[in-house]
Structures are given as C-alpha cells and as structure tokens.
Amino acid sequence: MDDGYEVIKTKEKEHVVVTVMGSDRIGIVAAVSNALSGCNANIVDISQTIMQGIFAMILVVDISAAKCDLLGLEDILNKVGAELGVKIVVQHQDIFRYMHRI
C-alpha cells in the first residue's frame, strides 16, 4: 500500500570519546577540531579546562558519517597529538563506558 510516505533509513549514531591532555599551548582545540572535520567526524559534546598549566579536553564525537574508520581516526589524532606535544586517546563510547563503570 502506498500511503505517500517515503521511509528513510538513517545510519545509527556511532560515538567515540576523545581525550586530550598535555601542557597548555595555543592551537590545541583548533588542531583537534580541524582533524576531526577533515574526517567528517562531528563533535557532539566538548569539555575543556586548564588546571595549573595542564590542558585537558574530552570530546564525544559522532563517527557514523566519517570518511575514516576508528583506527584511521586514531592514527590521524595521534599524529596531531605528537605535533602539539599532547597525548590524545580515542576510545569507542561502548568501550569507554564499560571501562569506567562503577
């Protein structure tokens, strides 16, 4: 039966958690967000702080439409981290939740 409605299937959201830590310097947020944008990964949520000169940032990133897979994204962000002198860790949200459950 044709009721005039088209069924549009959308891909389920797939999130990763990205953590960035290191000495504060100019350009950390810009470099990380540019790398994510280059992969077509979307920042869903972001929190960042600086405590006594230590930069800390946590991002929740939607990779469901990304042009690179999780390992490719991790490789790109590791290179960005090395250039900036910060440590970047990428974890699938399911793994992150499992590892950090109470």
Sequence and secondary structure as in RCSB ss.txt:
>XXXX:A:sequence
MDDGYEVIKTKEKEHVVVTVMGSDRIGIVAAVSNALSGCNANIVDISQTIMQGIFAMILVVDISAAKCDLLGLED
ILNKVGAELGVKIVVQHQDIFRYMHRI
>XXXX:A:secstr
   S          EEEEEEEEE  TTHHHHHHHHHHHTT EEEEEEEEEETTEEEEEEEEE TT SS HHHHHH
HHHHHHHHHTEEEEEEEHHHHHHHT  
